[in-house]
Amino acid sequence: MQMAISRITNSVSLIFSAASVVSVSRLNVPVVPVRLEGLDRVLHHSWKMARPGRVRVAFGAPIRLIGEDYEGLARQVEEAVKAL
């Protein structure tokens, strides 16, 4: 699933859209929620190269997106990422 990603000063913000979940829902493949914390300390949006540092990566349980309420499915993925 493709998500639009925009970086802000202290975290990564994902824009979860209904269009991004259409093919995933139709293919009936699982989506694994992933959250990155501390990315701004190793790769700030204004830097050209990454710097040494710690980034926390959290993986959630796979989610099956079933149904045609694509806006609701996008919210489900967003909530799963925020819960990590």
Secondary structure, DSSP 8 states (H G I E B T S, - for coil): ---EEEE-SSSEEEE--HHHHHHHHHHT-EE--EEEESHHHHS-TT-SS--S---EEEE---EE--SS-HHHHHHHHHHHHHT-
